Amino acid sequence: MTGAGRGLGAAIVRRLAAEGHAVAVNDHAAGFAAADALAGELRAAGAPVIALDADATDETAVAGLVARAEHELGGVRTLVVNATGPQPPLTVDELDWPAMLDQLRFFVKSPLVLLRAVLPGMRARRHGRVIQVGSDIVERAPAGMSAYVAAKAAQHGLTRSWARELGPSGITVNLVAPGWIPVERHAGVEAGLLSGYLADVPLARLGIPDDVAGVVAFLASDAAAFITGERITVNGGHTID
């Protein structure tokens, strides 16, 4: 799993490990120390877990990541794509093509590079689960976030097309789209912004990382064997039309 050393990613790793999955914890942004601390915690509880620090947007680094995961944990049966980078607000006047590419690098290039690396093994086994972590921002479409919105919309499109293409090989491809799930990086958010967001959530609470982790674990399980090409939004109803 990429982007796995802290926050939402760490919650997903803990849930997958608790349900019996061997997990490769990769986090380039938070660094090896964060990934290794989480892996150590889970190994102490008896889970087969390794820690890695590979740039999920770099083809060579991803090849090494997958090779090590396969060597130490066995074939990669489930790929969880969660790596992300900064999402600075930029108006159209400020937005240029390099800034757009920054978003596409994480949400289009990274999933492609990762999928291509694990695909041979999944095809050989005729079994695989690809789970992308997207965002409900595509529906919310806030002003000043067009590059991030476009990249996340593209990620959803990849999910749908790949599901059709890879289904005959026994591989499912789905996307989980969280709403705002406050984690460490949201520690400085103003209380007024939080309360304003909460006012529009029908379930009247903010999400927690385990809300998303549970859906990812479901999609990785045998119970989801006949689900593919889907996007499951986890935001308490915030974007109900």
NORURMO-V591139 format. One record per residue. PSI is psi in whole degrees, -180 to 180 (NA if undefined). Layout:
{{PSI} {PSI}}
//
This chain:
{{136} {158} {43} {0} {-14} {173} {-134} {-42} {-43} {-38} {-39} {-43} {-47} {-41} {-44} {-43} {-41} {-27} {14} {6} {139} {135} {133} {114} {106} {132} {109} {-37} {-49} {-24} {166} {-35} {-42} {-45} {-41} {-36} {-43} {-43} {-41} {-41} {-45} {-35} {-36} {-26} {3} {7} {142} {103} {140} {157} {141} {158} {84} {140} {112} {-2} {2} {123} {-44} {-44} {-41} {-39} {-42} {-40} {-50} {-40} {-42} {-41} {-43} {-37} {-43} {-26} {-8} {-178} {145} {113} {-24} {128} {120} {118} {108} {0} {141} {171} {-170} {146} {73} {140} {129} {125} {167} {-37} {-29} {-23} {127} {176} {-41} {-38} {-37} {-43} {-32} {-41} {-42} {-29} {-40} {-36} {-4} {-54} {-49} {-49} {-39} {-48} {-43} {-46} {-45} {-32} {-36} {-13} {-43} {-44} {-42} {-42} {-40} {-37} {-12} {42} {135} {153} {122} {121} {115} {142} {110} {-139} {149} {5} {-21} {-38} {-38} {-34} {59} {149} {144} {4} {29} {-34} {-45} {-43} {-45} {-42} {-40} {-34} {-40} {-39} {-40} {-42} {-41} {-44} {-47} {-45} {-43} {-35} {-43} {-43} {-38} {-11} {-46} {-17} {6} {20} {125} {148} {119} {166} {135} {125} {94} {155} {-151} {111} {97} {125} {-165} {-41} {-6} {14} {-30} {11} {138} {144} {-36} {-36} {-42} {-46} {-35} {-42} {-47} {-33} {-22} {9} {112} {-34} {0} {34} {159} {151} {159} {157} {-35} {-20} {-41} {-41} {-38} {-38} {-41} {-45} {-38} {-47} {-25} {-9} {169} {-25} {-21} {20} {-24} {25} {122} {154} {14} {156} {120} {115} {130} {86} {22} {18} {12} {-30} {27} {129} {NA}}
//
